[in-house]
Amino acid sequence: MEPLRLDFEALSRALLRALRGRRSQTAFSHRLGYRTNVAYAWESGRRWPTGGELLRAAGRSRIDVRAALTQFLSGEAEWLARTEPTSREGVALLLETLRSNVPIVDVARRCGRSRFAVARWLAGDAEPRLPDFLRMIEACSLRVLDFVALWTEPAALPPVAHAWARLVAHREAAHEHPWLPAVLRVLELETYRAMPAHRPGWIASRLGMSPEEEKRCLDVLARTGQIRRRGRRWTVEETQTVDTRPDREAERRLKLWSARVGLERLGEGADGLFSFNVFCVSHADLERLRDLHRRHFQAMRAIIAESTPSEEVVVANLQLFPLGERAPRGPGDDGS
């Protein structure tokens, strides 16, 4: 998927105004430790704060920045425990964590900046100004709306209110109908796109679902604007990346659904890789295996993002858990 097309300068101004709240620009500037009216310069676009300055401003607005970023990263960033997130190093680590396995050249293309500038930001040799900081977050993770939501209500920011409403609608639909992503992906297959007309039941037979569920999913996707009927077939409209992790209970239900589908296919003797291993390991090596599990999942997503043509719809279930540990670990327990 491609990043959202946003006016990041307008978003930066709106976000800064939201953080200031009802305080005057002068009062907020003094609260941030500046003698001049820096809030006016920022909000007018005459100069921009860095990414670190944005995070410090959030902290001065009584937001727990470390806790917010831990939530955003789903617990996948051990560096947060030892690095000040508002520092240049912290900003670089945040961007590098979000980048995962996305090549720098792709990040640069997505955010419209040079590879040299992007590499310097990721290495901490320089710090991006706020519009570029937001561009980098979207280019690295396609999750800038969720990042903005850490600090204020996106629905109240005109530059992203419409995109946020769409994301919320898509997220709620995905929680209610777990087959939706698979149906979307089928519509992108070369075989479907080569068909002269949509055939009811074809998607159901391709995915192993009921025709009734196929119709429900198509109705929901059309209602939420994710697909449109063009001629005699359905086509996928420009879609947002839907991260289902913010609602932990809904995310758990989706993972249960995925696991059940895998069990059904295993019971049917379907084609696929169904492997398991039971073993003893030290606590330290279990943490190493968890890290490997996360990196493997991230590497898979990097391959998926670059894969063409679209010929198969695939589900990957990756599980790693200690049999003696029954209490939940909380957010970010699996890195997916």
PyMOL commands that set and color helices and strands:
alter all, ss='L'
color gray80, all
select helices_A, chain A and resi 8-20+25-31+38-43+51-60+65-72+78-81+88-99+104-111+115-123+130-141+144-149+154-156+161-176+180-187+190-193+202-207+211-223+248-267+283-306
alter helices_A, ss='H'
color red, helices_A
select strands_A, chain A and resi 227-230+233-236
alter strands_A, ss='S'
color yellow, strands_A
deselect
rebuild
show_as cartoon
